[in-house]
Amino acid sequence: MYTLFWLLLPVAAASGWWAANYSHNRRKSRARAQFNSAYGQGLTYLLNEEADKATEVLVQLVEVDPDTVELHLALGSLFRRRGEVDRAIRVHRNIIARSRLSEPLRNQAVLELGRDFLKAGLLDRAERLFDGLLGCGAVDQAACQHLVDIYQQEKEWAKAIDVARRIAGSDPPHWKIRIAHYYCELGDAALARGDVAQALVEAERARCEDAGCVRAQLLKATAYQHAGDFRAAIDAYQSLGGQSQNLIPGVRQQLQSCYARLVDAAATEVDGDAANPVAAEHEQSEAVTRFRCEECGFSSRKLFWQCPGCRSWNSVKPLAQGRGE
């Protein structure tokens, strides 16, 4: 009898272990199924751009599995999209504070925290974080793009040029246009402080980036006019006609002023025939009274090199009279 008892004891123990393990695995399987179902539901909400519902689901998922960093990253981003920047900052700071966090995940969390600061208008904090991510693999390009946007807002054009060059290879024509405008911004600033020589240097640098940059040619013409070289200014203003006929009305007064100064100084003889081509170009361009952004539709009677609406460069184009407003 005792022998049978000792023989059955290991069997009973094994059966108990198996039953407990089976029950545990079933609970774990049900929990995982519920987790996956909730995760799928959250993704559905995200795809349908229902940020509030997606956030609720992710909050529940984080409570079920608090160690899943990816869920916390997604939750923090959703908080930011909903305008709850303080909560987003707390989530991303908690991730960064974790020990044993892999470098790629830490970099991603730092990038998201920088975006939180950017959303909150804390540009200096965002700038420091993005600057620290330069050269950090997968997040480098995103950090560069955010830094360029910050430097644009702060009008730090030289810094914007340096960072833009790091990512210019991703879309060369796009970035060359932007860098050309940054040089023109530097040229305008130089002209405002009376440094004509530096303005001409920046105009030439802009043209080296984008040979068809109308703004660079206009900057060059304006600089010559400020320097008193009216003949060179007239040549530069007239060359705008070949690049963009519709920009001529914007420089009509400058052209007329240059011709008047030449006549008054008797530096050259300007007869009626010489002036007629310019006048004709003026007449041809009379119809242009408004400008419209090709990206967002913003319209104005003034030419903006960067659209005030969507912040795109070189997207505001002349709109002739008679076209739909």
C-alpha positions in Angstrom: 0.0 0.0 0.0 2.8 2.4 1.0 4.7 1.4 -2.1 1.8 2.3 -4.3 1.4 5.7 -2.5 5.0 6.6 -3.1 4.7 5.6 -6.7 1.5 7.7 -7.2 2.9 10.7 -5.4 5.2 11.9 -8.3 2.3 11.3 -10.7 0.0 13.5 -8.6 2.6 16.2 -8.3 3.2 16.2 -12.1 -0.5 16.3 -12.7 -1.0 19.2 -10.4 1.9 21.1 -12.0 0.5 20.3 -15.5 -3.0 21.5 -14.5 -1.6 24.7 -12.9 0.6 25.4 -15.9 -2.3 24.7 -18.3 -4.5 27.1 -16.4 -1.8 29.7 -16.3 -1.2 29.4 -20.1 -4.9 29.6 -20.8 -5.1 32.8 -18.7 -2.0 34.1 -20.4 -3.4 33.2 -23.8 -6.7 34.9 -23.1 -4.9 38.0 -21.9 -2.8 38.0 -25.0 -5.8 37.6 -27.2 -7.5 40.5 -25.4 -4.3 42.6 -25.7 -4.1 41.9 -29.4 -7.8 42.7 -29.9 -7.4 46.0 -28.0 -4.2 46.7 -29.9 -6.0 46.1 -33.2 -8.9 48.3 -32.1 -6.5 51.1 -31.3 -4.9 50.8 -34.7 -8.3 51.0 -36.3 -9.0 54.2 -34.4 -5.7 55.6 -35.5 -6.3 54.8 -39.1 -9.7 56.5 -38.8 -8.0 59.5 -37.2 -10.1 59.1 -34.0 -7.3 60.2 -31.7 -9.4 60.4 -28.5 -10.7 56.8 -28.8 -7.2 55.6 -29.8 -5.8 57.3 -26.7 -8.3 55.6 -24.4 -7.4 52.2 -25.8 -3.6 52.8 -25.5 -4.0 53.9 -21.8 -5.7 50.6 -21.1 -3.0 48.7 -22.9 -0.2 50.5 -21.0 -1.9 49.5 -17.7 -2.0 45.8 -18.9 1.6 45.8 -20.1 3.5 48.8 -18.5 6.9 47.6 -19.8 6.1 48.0 -23.5 8.0 51.1 -24.5 6.5 51.3 -28.0 3.0 51.6 -26.5 4.2 54.5 -24.3 5.7 56.2 -27.3 2.5 55.9 -29.2 0.5 57.1 -26.2 2.7 60.2 -25.8 2.3 61.1 -29.4 -1.4 60.8 -29.2 -1.5 63.0 -26.1 0.5 65.6 -28.1 -2.0 65.4 -31.1 -4.9 66.0 -28.7 -3.1 69.1 -27.3 -2.3 67.5 -24.0 1.3 68.5 -24.2 2.1 68.3 -20.5 0.9 64.6 -20.4 3.0 63.8 -23.5 6.1 65.4 -21.9 5.6 63.3 -18.8 5.2 60.1 -20.8 8.3 60.7 -22.9 10.4 61.8 -19.9 9.4 58.6 -18.1 10.6 56.5 -21.0 13.9 58.3 -21.2 14.4 57.8 -17.4 14.2 54.0 -17.8 17.3 51.9 -17.3 18.3 49.2 -19.8 16.6 51.2 -22.6 18.1 50.5 -26.0 19.8 53.4 -27.8 17.4 53.5 -30.7 14.4 53.6 -28.4 16.0 56.3 -26.2 16.7 58.4 -29.3 13.1 58.0 -30.5 11.9 59.0 -27.1 14.2 62.1 -27.1 12.9 63.0 -30.6 9.3 62.8 -29.4 10.1 64.9 -26.3 11.6 67.5 -28.6 8.4 67.5 -30.6 6.5 68.0 -27.4 8.6 71.0 -26.6 8.1 72.3 -30.1 4.3 71.9 -29.8 4.5 73.8 -26.5 6.5 76.7 -28.1 9.6 75.9 -26.0 12.0 76.3 -28.9 15.2 76.5 -26.9 14.5 73.2 -25.2 13.5 71.5 -28.4 16.6 72.9 -30.2 18.9 71.4 -27.6 17.3 68.0 -27.8 17.3 67.9 -31.7 20.9 69.2 -31.8 21.9 66.2 -29.5 20.3 63.8 -32.0 22.4 64.9 -35.0 24.2 61.9 -36.4 22.1 59.4 -34.4 21.1 57.0 -37.1 17.4 56.7 -37.9 16.3 59.9 -36.1 19.0 62.2 -37.6 17.0 63.4 -40.6 13.9 64.1 -38.6 16.0 66.1 -36.1 17.5 68.1 -38.9 14.2 69.0 -40.4 12.9 70.2 -37.0 16.1 72.2 -36.4 15.7 73.9 -39.8 12.1 74.8 -38.9 13.2 76.2 -35.6 16.0 78.3 -37.1 13.5 79.6 -39.7 11.3 80.8 -36.9 14.2 82.4 -35.1 15.6 83.8 -38.3 18.9 82.1 -37.7 19.6 81.8 -41.4 23.2 80.8 -41.3 22.4 77.9 -38.9 19.5 76.9 -41.1 21.8 76.7 -44.1 24.3 74.5 -42.2 21.6 72.0 -41.1 19.8 72.0 -44.4 23.0 70.9 -46.2 23.0 67.8 -44.0 19.7 66.6 -45.5 19.9 68.2 -48.9 20.7 64.9 -50.5 17.2 63.6 -49.7 15.5 66.0 -52.1 18.2 68.2 -53.8 15.9 70.5 -55.8 13.7 71.2 -52.9 16.5 72.0 -50.5 18.5 74.0 -53.0 15.5 76.3 -53.4 15.2 76.7 -49.7 18.9 77.3 -49.1 18.9 79.9 -51.9 16.1 81.8 -50.0 18.1 81.5 -46.8 21.0 83.3 -48.5 18.6 85.9 -49.8 17.4 86.4 -46.2 21.0 87.1 -45.2 21.3 89.4 -48.1 18.2 91.4 -47.2 19.6 91.7 -43.6 22.9 92.9 -45.0 21.2 95.5 -47.2 19.1 96.7 -44.2 22.2 97.5 -42.3 23.8 99.2 -45.3 26.3 96.5 -46.2 25.8 96.5 -50.0 28.9 94.4 -50.7 27.7 91.6 -48.4 24.2 91.7 -49.9 25.8 91.1 -53.4 27.8 88.2 -52.0 24.7 86.6 -50.5 22.8 87.1 -53.8 25.6 85.3 -55.7 25.6 82.5 -53.2 21.8 82.1 -53.7 22.2 82.0 -57.5 24.9 79.3 -57.0 22.3 77.2 -55.2 19.5 77.9 -57.5 20.4 79.5 -60.9 16.8 80.5 -61.5 16.2 82.2 -58.2 14.3 85.4 -59.1 14.6 86.7 -55.6 18.4 86.6 -55.8 18.3 88.6 -59.0 16.0 91.1 -57.4 18.3 91.4 -54.4 21.2 92.0 -56.7 19.3 94.7 -58.6 18.3 96.4 -55.3 21.8 96.3 -54.0 23.2 98.0 -57.1 20.5 100.6 -56.8 21.5 101.3 -53.1 25.2 101.5 -54.2 24.3 104.1 -56.9 25.2 101.9 -59.8 22.0 102.6 -61.6 23.0 101.2 -65.0 23.8 97.8 -63.4 20.6 98.0 -61.4 18.6 98.6 -64.6 20.2 95.6 -66.3 19.4 93.5 -63.3 15.8 94.7 -63.0 15.3 94.2 -66.7 16.7 90.6 -66.6 13.8 89.8 -64.3 11.5 90.1 -67.3 13.2 87.0 -68.8 12.8 85.0 -65.6 9.4 86.2 -64.5 7.4 88.7 -66.5 4.8 88.9 -63.8 7.3 90.3 -61.3 8.0 93.4 -63.4 5.1 95.4 -61.7 6.8 94.9 -58.4 9.9 96.7 -59.6 8.3 99.4 -61.7 9.1 102.2 -59.3 12.7 101.1 -58.9 13.2 101.0 -62.6 11.7 104.4 -63.1 13.8 105.8 -60.3 17.0 104.3 -61.8 16.2 105.8 -65.2 15.4 109.2 -63.6 18.7 109.2 -61.7 20.6 108.4 -64.9 18.9 111.2 -66.8 19.3 113.7 -63.9 23.0 113.0 -63.6 23.4 113.1 -67.4 25.3 109.8 -67.0 23.8 108.5 -70.2 21.3 109.4 -72.8 18.0 107.6 -72.5 15.8 108.2 -75.5 12.2 107.3 -75.8 12.9 104.1 -77.8 15.2 102.8 -75.1 12.6 103.3 -72.5 9.7 101.8 -74.5 10.6 98.1 -74.0 10.4 98.5 -70.3 7.1 100.5 -70.5 5.7 97.8 -72.8 6.6 95.1 -70.2 4.9 97.2 -67.6 1.7 97.3 -69.7 1.8 93.6 -70.4 2.0 93.0 -66.6 -0.8 95.4 -65.6 -3.3 92.5 -65.3 -1.4 90.9 -62.4 -2.9 92.1 -59.2 -2.9 89.1 -56.8 -0.7 86.3 -55.8 -1.7 82.8 -54.6 0.1 79.9 -52.9 0.1 76.8 -55.0 0.3 74.6 -51.9 -2.5 75.9 -49.6 -4.4 78.6 -51.6 -3.4 81.6 -49.5 -3.9 84.7 -51.6 -2.6 88.3 -51.2 -1.9 91.4 -53.2 1.7 91.2 -51.9 4.4 88.7 -53.1 5.6 86.5 -50.2 8.7 84.4 -50.8 7.5 82.1 -48.0 3.8 81.5 -47.7 2.4 82.9 -44.4 -0.2 80.1 -44.5 1.7 76.9 -45.0 5.3 78.2 -44.7 6.3 76.7 -48.1 9.1 78.5 -49.9 8.7 79.7 -53.5 5.1 78.5 -53.7 3.4 81.9 -54.0 2.8 82.7 -57.7 1.2 85.5 -59.6 -2.5 85.3 -60.3 -3.7 87.2 -63.3 -6.9 89.2 -63.2 -9.9 87.3 -64.5 -8.9 84.0 -62.8 -11.0 82.6 -59.9 -10.3 84.2 -56.6 
